[in-house]
Amino acid sequence: MNHGPENCPRTWAQRCRAWAEGLGSGGTAGASSSHAEAPGAVAKAGFEGSARGAPGISIAELVDLHGHGGSRPLLLMLLACLCLPPIMGLGTAMSVAIIAIAWQWGQPTAAALPQRLGRARLSPTWSRRTLHALAWLHDCAAAWIRPRLTWLAHHSLSGLWALWIVWMALLIFIPLPLGNILPGLSLIALCLGWMHRDGLLLLLSLLVGAIGSAYASGIVAVAVLAAWRAWGSVYPPLA
């Protein structure tokens, strides 16, 4: 991944943190100080929109903070972060977009964001939380993540990782209590590992996703067993 001055984790972290501070201070103060911290016309336009009093950040603005036409791993990481808040129906909507990204995983072209999804806007509280979480992720990527076990991020394995992404999206789609968290974390680790060619993070993605699969399977098994027992109590078998 090319880490130029406009396309590196530290720059992304500065932009996310500056926008979050602008939301926290009502927009004006954050917007006036953000021009020095977040270079680029895209980020500048976003901060000016925040200063005008927009109720939180939209998904399109969140993508534009990382440059025009974000890559598929970057867009998938943003969608996975949005799956973590316990907002009813949000994970179901995100899972459909995640499957669409998995369909073309590994292609170098920029990923297109559906207009309807891009117009979706987070509340100011969840906007600040999401932006601070993204800033923390980008800081960790700049400080700790490095190329290792790079064969796991080889293009020839993109089809297998696409299947894993689809499986995680299906787990997110199922309405289970706290069922979005582990698959979402798995996808975040996968995207960071793929972008930075860190095979250790890709293995961590498999581990977290396997735990999430076991959690979902356990809940479904308990629900099926409870339904079977309730059916048996209402309609006992004939002697």
C-alpha positions as CSV (number, residue, x, y, z in Angstrom):
1,M,0.0,0.0,0.0
2,N,1.4,3.4,-1.0
3,H,1.8,5.5,2.2
4,G,2.1,9.0,0.7
5,P,1.5,12.2,2.7
6,E,-2.2,12.1,1.8
7,N,-2.5,8.3,2.0
8,C,-1.0,7.1,5.3
9,P,-2.4,6.0,8.6
10,R,-1.1,9.0,10.6
11,T,-2.7,11.5,8.2
12,W,-6.0,9.5,8.4
13,A,-5.8,9.5,12.2
14,Q,-5.3,13.3,12.3
15,R,-8.3,13.9,10.0
16,C,-10.6,11.6,12.1
17,R,-9.5,13.1,15.4
18,A,-9.8,16.7,14.1
19,W,-13.3,16.0,12.8
20,A,-14.3,14.4,16.1
21,E,-13.0,17.4,18.0
22,G,-15.0,19.7,15.7
23,L,-18.2,17.8,16.5
24,G,-17.4,17.9,20.2
25,S,-17.0,21.7,20.2
26,G,-20.0,22.4,18.0
27,G,-18.0,22.4,14.8
28,T,-16.5,26.0,14.6
29,A,-13.4,25.5,16.7
30,G,-12.7,22.1,15.3
31,A,-13.1,23.3,11.7
32,S,-10.8,26.3,12.3
33,S,-8.0,24.2,13.6
34,S,-8.4,21.3,11.3
35,H,-7.1,22.9,8.2
36,A,-3.6,22.7,9.5
37,E,-3.9,19.1,10.8
38,A,-5.8,17.6,7.8
39,P,-4.4,18.7,4.5
40,G,-6.4,18.1,1.3
41,A,-9.5,19.5,-0.3
42,V,-11.6,16.5,0.7
43,A,-10.9,16.7,4.4
44,K,-11.3,20.5,4.3
45,A,-14.7,20.3,2.7
46,G,-15.8,17.8,5.3
47,F,-14.7,20.0,8.2
48,E,-16.5,22.9,6.7
49,G,-19.6,20.8,6.5
50,S,-19.2,19.9,10.1
51,A,-18.9,23.6,11.0
52,R,-22.2,24.3,9.4
53,G,-23.9,22.2,12.0
54,A,-24.5,18.9,10.2
55,P,-25.9,16.3,12.7
56,G,-23.0,13.9,12.8
57,I,-20.9,12.5,10.0
58,S,-22.3,10.6,7.0
59,I,-20.7,7.4,5.7
60,A,-19.7,9.2,2.4
61,E,-17.9,11.9,4.5
62,L,-16.3,9.2,6.5
63,V,-14.9,7.6,3.3
64,D,-13.8,10.9,1.9
65,L,-11.7,11.6,5.0
66,H,-9.4,8.8,3.7
67,G,-9.3,10.2,0.1
68,H,-11.5,10.0,-2.9
69,G,-12.6,6.5,-3.9
70,G,-11.3,4.4,-1.0
71,S,-9.9,1.0,-1.7
72,R,-12.0,-2.1,-0.9
73,P,-10.1,-3.0,2.2
74,L,-10.4,0.5,3.6
75,L,-14.1,0.7,2.8
76,L,-14.7,-2.7,4.3
77,M,-12.9,-1.6,7.5
78,L,-15.1,1.4,7.8
79,L,-18.2,-0.6,7.3
80,A,-17.0,-3.2,9.9
81,C,-16.4,-0.4,12.4
82,L,-20.0,0.8,11.8
83,C,-21.3,-2.7,12.6
84,L,-19.9,-2.5,16.1
85,P,-22.4,0.0,17.7
86,P,-25.5,-1.7,19.1
87,I,-27.9,0.1,16.7
88,M,-30.8,-2.0,15.6
89,G,-30.8,-2.8,11.9
90,L,-27.4,-1.1,11.2
91,G,-25.5,-4.4,11.0
92,T,-28.1,-5.9,8.6
93,A,-27.7,-3.0,6.2
94,M,-23.9,-3.1,6.5
95,S,-23.8,-6.8,5.8
96,V,-25.3,-6.4,2.4
97,A,-22.7,-3.8,1.4
98,I,-19.9,-6.1,2.9
99,I,-21.0,-9.0,0.7
100,A,-20.9,-6.6,-2.3
101,I,-17.4,-5.7,-1.5
102,A,-16.4,-9.3,-1.0
103,W,-17.7,-10.1,-4.6
104,Q,-14.8,-8.0,-6.0
105,W,-12.2,-8.5,-3.3
106,G,-8.6,-8.2,-4.4
107,Q,-9.2,-5.9,-7.3
108,P,-7.0,-2.8,-7.4
109,T,-9.7,-0.4,-8.6
110,A,-11.5,1.9,-6.2
111,A,-14.7,0.6,-4.5
112,A,-17.9,2.5,-5.3
113,L,-20.1,3.4,-2.4
114,P,-23.8,3.1,-3.0
115,Q,-25.4,6.6,-2.8
116,R,-28.2,5.5,-0.4
117,L,-25.6,4.0,1.9
118,G,-23.3,7.1,1.6
119,R,-26.2,9.4,2.6
120,A,-26.7,7.5,5.9
121,R,-25.6,9.7,8.8
122,L,-24.5,8.8,12.3
123,S,-25.7,10.7,15.4
124,P,-23.1,13.2,16.8
125,T,-22.4,10.8,19.7
126,W,-21.7,7.8,17.6
127,S,-19.9,9.9,15.1
128,R,-17.4,11.0,17.7
129,R,-17.0,7.5,19.0
130,T,-16.4,6.1,15.5
131,L,-14.0,8.8,14.6
132,H,-11.9,8.3,17.7
133,A,-11.9,4.5,17.2
134,L,-10.7,5.0,13.6
135,A,-8.0,7.4,14.8
136,W,-6.8,4.8,17.3
137,L,-6.8,2.1,14.7
138,H,-4.8,4.2,12.3
139,D,-2.3,5.1,15.1
140,C,-1.8,1.5,15.9
141,A,-1.3,0.7,12.2
142,A,1.4,3.3,11.9
143,A,3.1,2.2,15.1
144,W,2.9,-1.6,15.3
145,I,1.7,-3.1,12.0
146,R,4.4,-4.2,9.6
147,P,4.8,-6.7,6.7
148,R,5.1,-10.2,8.0
149,L,3.9,-13.6,6.8
150,T,3.2,-11.7,3.6
151,W,2.2,-14.9,1.7
152,L,-1.1,-14.8,3.6
153,A,-1.9,-11.5,1.8
154,H,-1.0,-12.7,-1.6
155,H,-3.4,-11.9,-4.4
156,S,-3.8,-15.6,-5.2
157,L,-5.5,-16.1,-1.9
158,S,-8.0,-13.2,-2.4
159,G,-10.8,-15.7,-3.3
160,L,-10.5,-17.6,0.0
161,W,-10.5,-14.3,2.0
162,A,-13.6,-13.2,0.0
163,L,-15.4,-16.3,1.2
164,W,-14.3,-15.6,4.8
165,I,-15.7,-12.0,4.4
166,V,-19.0,-13.4,3.1
167,W,-19.2,-15.7,6.1
168,M,-18.5,-12.9,8.6
169,A,-21.2,-10.8,6.8
170,L,-23.7,-13.6,7.2
171,L,-23.0,-13.7,10.9
172,I,-23.5,-10.0,11.1
173,F,-26.8,-10.3,9.2
174,I,-28.2,-12.7,11.7
175,P,-29.9,-10.7,14.5
176,L,-28.2,-12.1,17.5
177,P,-27.4,-10.3,20.8
178,L,-24.0,-8.7,20.5
179,G,-23.5,-10.9,17.4
180,N,-21.9,-8.1,15.3
181,I,-18.9,-7.5,17.5
182,L,-16.7,-10.5,16.9
183,P,-17.3,-10.7,13.1
184,G,-16.8,-7.0,12.9
185,L,-13.5,-7.2,14.8
186,S,-12.5,-10.1,12.5
187,L,-13.1,-8.0,9.4
188,I,-11.2,-5.0,10.9
189,A,-8.2,-7.2,11.5
190,L,-8.5,-8.7,8.1
191,C,-8.6,-5.3,6.4
192,L,-5.6,-4.0,8.4
193,G,-3.6,-7.1,7.6
194,W,-4.5,-7.0,3.9
195,M,-3.7,-3.3,3.5
196,H,-0.4,-3.5,5.4
197,R,0.6,-7.1,4.3
198,D,0.6,-8.3,7.9
199,G,-0.1,-12.0,8.0
200,L,-0.2,-12.1,11.8
201,L,-3.3,-9.8,11.7
202,L,-4.9,-12.1,9.1
203,L,-4.4,-15.1,11.4
204,L,-5.9,-13.0,14.2
205,S,-8.9,-12.4,12.0
206,L,-9.4,-16.1,11.5
207,L,-9.2,-16.7,15.3
208,V,-11.6,-13.9,16.2
209,G,-14.0,-15.0,13.4
210,A,-13.9,-18.6,14.6
211,I,-14.8,-17.6,18.1
212,G,-17.6,-15.5,16.7
213,S,-18.8,-18.5,14.6
214,A,-18.8,-20.6,17.8
215,Y,-20.8,-18.0,19.7
216,A,-23.4,-17.7,17.0
217,S,-23.7,-21.4,16.6
218,G,-24.1,-21.8,20.3
219,I,-26.9,-19.3,20.5
220,V,-28.7,-20.8,17.5
221,A,-28.4,-24.3,19.0
222,V,-29.8,-23.1,22.4
223,A,-32.7,-21.4,20.6
224,V,-33.5,-24.5,18.5
225,L,-33.4,-26.7,21.6
226,A,-35.6,-24.4,23.6
227,A,-38.1,-24.2,20.7
228,W,-38.1,-28.0,20.4
229,R,-38.8,-28.4,24.1
230,A,-41.5,-25.8,24.0
231,W,-43.1,-27.6,21.1
232,G,-42.9,-30.9,22.9
233,S,-44.6,-29.4,26.0
234,V,-47.5,-28.0,23.9
235,Y,-47.8,-31.1,21.7
236,P,-46.6,-34.1,23.6
237,P,-45.8,-37.2,21.5
238,L,-48.5,-39.8,21.3
239,A,-48.0,-42.8,23.6
